Amino acid sequence: MDDALLAYGTGRADALAGCRDAAQARDPRTGADYRMGFLDARIEIFRMFAGVREILDES
């Protein structure tokens, strides 16, 4: 479980930094957790930008 949480957190951090670790994403033990963390953070970033666009459109 600790490895899965660490991989998820690493994926989120990498996504927020804008860089993906392909080797980590392919790891058979933790790759799925890494990819999920990466994807969750990218969705969060997308929503943030969508919110900013919405605010700018209202001005």
Legacy VTK file of the C-alpha trace (Angstrom):
# vtk DataFile Version 3.0
C-alpha trace
ASCII
DATASET POLYDATA
POINTS 59 float
0.000 0.000 0.000
2.809 2.421 0.827
4.374 1.836 -2.588
1.059 2.584 -4.292
0.578 5.835 -2.370
4.152 6.883 -3.028
3.776 6.163 -6.756
0.485 8.092 -6.865
2.066 11.075 -5.098
5.070 10.969 -7.397
2.769 10.926 -10.429
0.871 13.974 -9.133
4.091 15.848 -8.422
5.474 15.046 -11.868
2.267 16.201 -13.562
2.267 19.467 -11.644
5.915 19.961 -12.633
5.054 19.218 -16.261
7.317 16.198 -16.704
6.378 12.531 -16.984
8.705 9.695 -16.001
8.112 7.039 -18.658
10.103 4.399 -16.770
8.025 4.911 -13.639
4.811 4.773 -15.674
5.847 1.392 -17.160
6.796 -0.185 -13.819
4.628 -3.321 -13.472
4.146 -2.931 -9.702
3.430 0.791 -9.356
2.958 2.067 -12.893
-0.835 2.117 -12.723
-0.771 4.153 -9.504
1.789 6.554 -10.967
-0.310 7.038 -14.107
-3.473 7.602 -12.035
-1.738 10.263 -9.930
-0.389 11.878 -13.077
-3.807 11.877 -14.725
-5.580 13.226 -11.637
-3.167 16.157 -11.431
-3.482 16.890 -15.166
-7.286 16.960 -14.810
-6.913 19.300 -11.846
-4.728 21.615 -13.937
-7.232 21.504 -16.816
-10.078 22.469 -14.463
-8.007 25.282 -13.009
-7.324 26.715 -16.469
-10.993 26.315 -17.398
-11.927 28.311 -14.302
-9.462 31.040 -15.209
-10.851 31.186 -18.753
-14.376 31.458 -17.370
-13.367 34.327 -15.098
-11.647 36.124 -17.976
-14.657 35.661 -20.254
-16.914 37.314 -17.656
-14.755 40.468 -17.624
LINES 1 60
59 0 1 2 3 4 5 6 7 8 9 10 11 12 13 14 15 16 17 18 19 20 21 22 23 24 25 26 27 28 29 30 31 32 33 34 35 36 37 38 39 40 41 42 43 44 45 46 47 48 49 50 51 52 53 54 55 56 57 58
